[in-house]
């Protein structure tokens, strides 16, 4: 090994802090410093259902990215504050992000999705995997990690569910000069208030990988990469990437600082309805409103490009409303831009409706204890009814057959609270809120 390079306190830093705020929806392209690698289908920037997680505390943005099971682009983002993390000195790197998986390859076919990259050599000394249990009838998921150029990761137990948002924390220890092995540890939903113990990374909530030798894949690590490699890749959404490094794990964890303050406001519902004059009324209910200055109402006719159409001052109320008296098109999409005292902001999820009185759904009973009856427009080919909790986590996704006009959803096993019911029928999407008791 080359002589050790001294790590200074100035060099150790948060090198990635990415939540895709301000990005244009659609192709990730070269937005925000991301660099294209390869060709084909691009990683997509979306904001339809942000990846929210409240326990453990970890904040996401209004936008997020989606990867697909395709041989597409593999964009990477160079580190922002250093030319690269030297691999010729002992160091620790923490990587954290949130992920929501729609589908994944079976464990024997899965390939890595996220990696740390040496852009000079193309080496990926740390890799993150998502896999589905091998049994044909199982959709249970596991998360994995590997060190070096190996496609044989160590996985968690297969105990995680599709369409659920999880916090992933990975620690990568670089050992040099015969002082030990390069190791990686992975945790799912660990507490963010203190550094997780490596001893807990083998108890079913995480996985540990020790390859038994010292790695030598280039002299630096200088980027975070997202890969799309065909059928072995997952179909997944990602957000809130953070990468920090230090001379030891304690320093790297302090720099990572994942225990960010919770959202200053929590939406318990956000609905749009239409009156007999074709005005669209937006109503939203809040909880734990702190530090919010105003709610800017933004509108879109295509679900991609939004413009502000008004603002409602925050006044520590439980219920707010806004009326759009000029719907302007058949389809209208709305979101709230929640402005904070310091000028920062968060986006709500998007609600939409078609400007026709006939396009509506009714929920009965509401509140509901067991069976929820949903009356909806006639399904064209195949529809979907999705249930999302107040934290933005997908709970159910039920297929609705063609020609159906009434559907029943079993809510008996769900915890009490507010849920968003989304009816999808072709290009139509209607959202309403139901209270589970």
C-alpha positions in Angstrom: 0.0 0.0 0.0 1.1 3.6 -0.6 1.9 5.8 2.4 -1.1 6.9 4.4 -2.6 10.2 3.5 -3.4 12.3 6.7 -7.1 13.0 7.1 -7.7 16.6 8.3 -10.9 17.8 10.0 -11.4 20.2 7.1 -11.4 17.3 4.5 -13.8 15.1 6.4 -17.2 16.2 5.3 -20.7 15.6 4.0 -20.0 14.9 0.4 -23.5 14.1 -0.9 -26.7 15.8 0.4 -29.4 15.2 -2.3 -33.2 15.3 -2.1 -33.8 16.5 -5.8 -35.4 19.8 -4.7 -36.0 22.1 -7.7 -35.4 19.4 -10.3 -37.5 19.2 -13.4 -39.8 16.2 -13.5 -38.9 13.6 -16.0 -35.4 12.6 -17.0 -32.7 13.0 -14.4 -30.3 13.8 -17.2 -27.5 16.1 -16.1 -29.6 18.0 -13.6 -28.0 19.1 -10.3 -24.5 18.0 -11.2 -25.5 14.4 -12.1 -23.4 12.9 -14.9 -24.8 10.6 -17.5 -23.2 7.2 -17.9 -24.5 4.9 -20.6 -27.6 5.3 -22.7 -31.2 4.2 -22.9 -34.1 4.8 -20.4 -33.1 7.5 -18.0 -33.6 7.5 -14.2 -36.9 9.5 -13.6 -37.5 12.4 -11.3 -41.0 12.3 -9.8 -43.1 13.9 -7.1 -46.5 12.1 -7.2 -46.1 10.3 -3.9 -43.0 11.5 -1.9 -41.1 9.0 0.3 -42.0 10.2 3.7 -40.7 8.5 6.9 -41.2 9.8 10.5 -40.0 7.0 12.7 -37.0 7.0 12.7 -36.8 10.7 12.0 -35.4 11.3 8.6 -36.5 14.0 6.1 -37.1 13.5 2.4 -37.8 16.1 -0.3 -40.9 16.7 -2.5 -39.2 15.2 -5.5 -37.6 11.7 -5.7 -36.1 9.4 -8.3 -37.3 6.1 -9.8 -35.2 3.3 -11.3 -36.5 0.6 -13.5 -35.8 -3.0 -14.6 -34.1 -1.9 -17.8 -30.6 -1.6 -19.4 -30.7 2.2 -19.1 -28.5 5.1 -17.9 -26.4 4.7 -14.8 -26.0 8.3 -13.7 -23.5 9.3 -11.0 -23.0 12.4 -8.9 -19.5 13.6 -8.0 -18.8 14.5 -4.4 -19.4 18.1 -3.7 -16.8 19.2 -1.1 -13.8 17.0 -1.9 -12.0 15.7 -5.0 -12.4 12.2 -3.6 -12.2 10.1 -0.4 -8.7 8.5 -0.3 -8.7 4.8 0.0 -5.0 4.8 1.1 -5.8 5.7 4.7 -8.1 4.2 7.3 -11.5 5.9 7.1 -15.2 5.3 7.6 -18.0 6.3 5.2 -21.7 6.5 6.1 -24.3 6.3 3.3 -28.0 6.9 4.1 -31.2 7.2 2.0 -34.8 6.2 1.8 -36.2 3.6 -0.6 -39.6 2.3 -1.6 -39.6 -0.9 -3.7 -42.4 -1.9 -6.1 -40.7 -5.1 -7.4 -37.3 -6.8 -7.3 -35.6 -9.7 -8.9 -35.3 -13.0 -7.1 -32.3 -13.2 -4.8 -30.3 -15.5 -7.2 -30.7 -13.0 -10.0 -30.5 -9.6 -8.3 -27.8 -7.1 -9.2 -26.7 -3.9 -7.3 -28.6 -0.7 -7.6 -26.6 1.9 -5.6 -22.9 2.1 -5.3 -19.9 4.2 -4.3 -17.8 4.9 -7.4 -14.2 5.6 -8.4 -14.8 7.6 -11.6 -11.2 7.1 -12.8 -11.2 3.3 -12.8 -14.9 2.7 -12.8 -14.6 0.5 -9.7 -17.5 0.2 -7.3 -16.0 -0.7 -3.9 -19.3 -0.6 -2.1 -22.6 -1.9 -3.5 -26.2 -2.0 -2.3 -28.8 -4.6 -3.4 -32.5 -5.3 -3.2 -33.8 -8.8 -3.7 -37.0 -10.8 -3.4 -37.2 -14.1 -1.6 -36.5 -17.0 -4.0 -39.8 -18.8 -3.3 -42.1 -18.4 -6.3 -45.1 -17.3 -4.3 -43.2 -14.8 -2.0 -42.9 -11.0 -2.4 -40.9 -10.6 0.8 -37.8 -8.3 0.3 -34.3 -8.2 1.7 -31.6 -5.5 1.4 -28.0 -6.4 0.9 -24.5 -5.0 0.8 -21.1 -6.1 -0.5 -17.5 -4.9 -0.5 -15.4 -5.0 -3.7 -16.2 -6.4 -7.1 -18.4 -9.2 -6.0 -22.0 -10.0 -6.8 -22.4 -12.1 -3.7 -23.8 -9.7 -1.1 -24.8 -10.3 2.5 -28.5 -9.9 2.9 -30.9 -9.0 5.7 -33.7 -11.4 6.5 -36.5 -11.5 3.9 -38.9 -9.6 6.2 -39.6 -6.3 4.3 -42.6 -5.4 2.3 -43.1 -3.9 -1.2 -44.5 -0.4 -1.5 -43.2 0.6 2.0 -40.7 3.4 2.6 -37.6 2.3 4.6 -34.5 4.2 5.8 -31.2 2.5 4.8 -28.0 3.3 6.6 -24.7 1.7 5.4 -21.2 2.0 7.0 -18.1 1.2 5.0 -14.8 0.9 6.8 -11.6 1.2 4.8 -8.6 -0.6 6.3 -5.1 -0.1 4.9 -1.6 -1.2 5.5 -2.4 -4.6 6.9 -4.6 -3.2 9.7 -7.6 -5.3 8.9 -10.3 -6.0 6.3 -12.6 -3.6 4.5 -16.0 -4.1 6.0 -19.5 -2.9 5.3 -22.6 -2.9 7.6 -26.2 -2.3 6.7 -29.2 -1.3 8.9 -32.8 -0.9 8.1 -34.8 1.8 10.0 -32.2 2.3 12.7 -32.5 5.0 15.3 -31.0 8.2 13.9 -30.2 9.7 17.4 -27.0 7.8 17.8 -24.6 5.7 15.8 -25.9 2.2 15.3 -23.8 -0.6 16.7 -22.2 -3.1 14.3 -23.3 -5.9 16.7 -26.9 -5.2 15.7 -26.2 -5.6 12.0 -26.6 -9.4 12.2 -29.8 -9.6 14.2 -32.3 -9.7 11.3 -32.7 -6.0 10.8 -29.4 -5.6 8.9 -26.5 -7.5 7.3 -22.8 -7.4 7.7 -20.2 -8.1 5.0 -16.5 -8.8 5.5 -14.7 -10.0 2.4 -11.7 -11.2 4.3 -9.1 -9.1 2.4 -8.1 -5.5 2.0 -9.7 -3.9 -1.1 -7.6 -2.0 -3.7 -10.0 -0.5 -6.2 -8.4 2.8 -7.1 -6.9 5.5 -4.9 -10.1 7.4 -4.3 -13.9 7.2 -4.0 -15.4 10.3 -5.6 -19.1 9.7 -6.6 -22.4 8.1 -5.8 -23.9 6.0 -8.7 -27.4 4.7 -9.5 -27.5 1.6 -11.8 -30.2 0.2 -14.1 -29.1 -3.2 -15.3 -32.0 -5.0 -16.8 -34.2 -7.6 -15.2 -31.9 -8.0 -12.2 -32.4 -4.4 -11.1 -35.3 -3.4 -8.8 -38.2 -1.2 -9.6 -37.7 1.3 -6.8 -37.9 4.9 -5.7 -35.1 6.7 -3.9 -34.7 10.0 -2.0 -32.6 11.9 0.5 -29.1 10.5 -0.2 -26.5 11.6 2.3 -22.8 10.5 2.2 -20.3 11.5 4.9 -16.8 10.4 5.8 -14.3 10.7 8.6 -11.2 9.2 10.1 -13.4 6.9 12.1 -17.1 5.9 12.3 -17.9 8.3 15.2 -16.7 11.3 13.2 -18.4 10.1 10.0 -21.7 9.6 11.9 -21.5 13.1 13.4 -21.0 14.6 10.0 -23.8 12.5 8.5 -26.3 14.0 11.1 -29.3 11.9 9.9 -31.5 12.9 12.8 -32.9 16.0 11.2 -35.8 17.9 12.7 -39.2 16.5 11.8 -41.4 18.3 9.3 -42.8 21.6 10.7 -46.3 20.5 9.6 -48.0 17.2 9.0 -50.9 17.0 6.6 -53.6 14.6 7.8 -55.7 15.1 4.7 -55.6 17.0 1.4 -58.7 16.8 -0.9 -60.0 18.4 -4.0 -63.7 18.6 -4.9 -65.9 20.3 -7.6 -69.1 22.3 -7.1 -71.9 22.8 -9.6 -70.3 25.9 -11.0 -67.1 23.9 -11.8 -65.1 25.7 -9.2 -62.5 23.4 -7.5 -62.3 23.6 -3.7 -59.1 22.4 -2.0 -59.3 21.5 1.7 -56.5 20.4 3.9 -56.2 19.5 7.5 -53.0 19.8 9.5 -51.3 18.7 12.7 -48.2 19.8 14.6 -48.0 23.1 12.6 -44.8 24.8 13.7 -42.7 27.4 11.8 -44.9 27.6 8.8 -45.5 31.0 7.2 -47.9 30.1 4.4 -49.3 27.5 2.1 -48.7 28.3 -1.6 -51.2 26.5 -3.8 -49.7 25.2 -7.0 -51.5 23.9 -10.0 -50.7 21.9 -13.1 -52.6 20.7 -16.2 -50.2 17.8 -16.9 -49.0 16.7 -13.4 -45.5 17.8 -14.3 -45.2 21.6 -14.5 -46.7 23.5 -11.6 -47.4 27.2 -11.2 -48.6 29.1 -8.1 -52.2 30.2 -8.2 -52.6 31.6 -4.7 -51.5 31.5 -1.1 -53.1 31.0 2.3 -51.4 32.4 5.4 -50.6 29.9 8.2 -52.6 30.6 11.4 -52.3 27.5 13.5 -55.6 26.2 12.2 -56.6 22.6 11.9 -58.4 23.2 8.5 -57.6 25.4 5.6 -59.3 25.8 2.2 -58.7 27.5 -1.2 -61.0 27.8 -4.2 -59.8 27.7 -7.8 -62.5 29.5 -9.7 -60.9 28.9 -13.1 -60.2 25.3 -13.6 -58.9 25.9 -17.1 -58.7 22.3 -18.4 -60.3 18.9 -18.1 -57.6 17.7 -15.8 -56.3 19.7 -12.8 -53.5 18.7 -10.5 -52.8 20.5 -7.2 -50.1 20.5 -4.5 -49.2 22.6 -1.5 -45.8 24.3 -1.1 -45.5 24.7 2.7 -43.2 27.7 3.3 -41.1 27.9 6.5 -39.9 30.9 8.4 -36.3 30.5 7.1 -37.5 30.5 3.4 -37.2 26.7 3.0 -40.2 24.7 2.0 -41.7 21.2 1.7 -44.2 19.9 -0.9 -47.4 18.0 -0.2 -48.5 15.0 -2.2 -50.5 15.8 -5.4 -54.3 15.6 -5.7 -56.1 15.7 -9.0 -59.5 15.5 -10.5 -61.2 15.7 -13.9 -63.4 18.7 -14.5 -66.6 16.7 -14.9 -69.2 16.1 -12.3 -69.4 12.5 -13.3 -65.8 11.8 -12.4 -65.9 11.2 -8.7 -65.7 8.4 -6.2 -67.7 8.0 -3.0 -66.5 6.2 0.2 -69.0 4.5 2.5 -68.9 4.4 5.4 -66.6 7.2 6.4 -65.3 6.8 9.1 -64.9 3.1 8.4 -64.2 0.2 10.8 -64.0 -2.9 8.5 -65.3 -2.9 4.9 -64.9 0.3 2.8 -67.4 0.5 -0.2 -66.0 2.5 -3.0 -68.3 3.6 -5.9 -66.3 4.8 -8.8 -66.5 5.4 -12.6 -66.7 2.3 -14.8 -63.2 0.8 -15.2 -62.0 0.8 -18.8 -59.5 -2.0 -18.9 -57.9 -2.5 -15.5 -58.0 -0.1 -12.6 -56.3 0.2 -9.3 -57.3 1.3 -5.9 -54.4 2.3 -3.6 -54.4 3.0 0.1 -51.7 5.3 1.5 -51.3 6.2 5.1 -50.7 9.7 6.5 -46.9 9.2 6.3 -47.1 8.6 2.6 -46.5 4.8 2.8 -48.3 2.5 0.4 -50.5 0.1 2.4 -52.6 -1.6 -0.3 -52.7 -1.8 -4.1 -55.9 -3.6 -5.3 -56.5 -4.4 -9.0 -60.0 -3.5 -10.2 -61.3 -5.5 -13.2 -62.7 -4.0 -16.3 -66.4 -2.8 -16.2 -66.4 -2.6 -12.4 -68.2 0.3 -10.8 -68.2 -0.8 -7.1 -65.2 -2.1 -5.2 -64.8 -3.2 -1.5 -61.6 -2.8 0.4 -60.9 -4.6 3.7 -59.7 -2.0 6.2 -60.1 -4.1 9.4 -56.4 -4.9 9.8 -55.2 -1.3 9.5 -54.3 1.0 12.4 -56.7 3.8 13.3 -56.0 7.1 11.5 -56.4 8.9 8.2 -55.8 7.2 4.9 -55.7 8.4 1.3 -57.8 6.4 -1.2 -56.5 6.7 -4.8 -58.6 5.4 -7.7 -56.7 5.0 -11.0 -58.6 4.3 -14.2 -56.5 4.8 -17.4 -55.2 8.4 -17.2 -57.8 9.4 -14.6 -56.7 9.6 -10.9 -59.1 10.5 -8.1 -58.1 10.9 -4.4 -60.2 11.1 -1.3 -59.5 10.7 2.4 -61.1 8.2 4.8 -60.9 7.9 8.6 -60.2 4.4 9.9 -61.7 3.8 13.4 
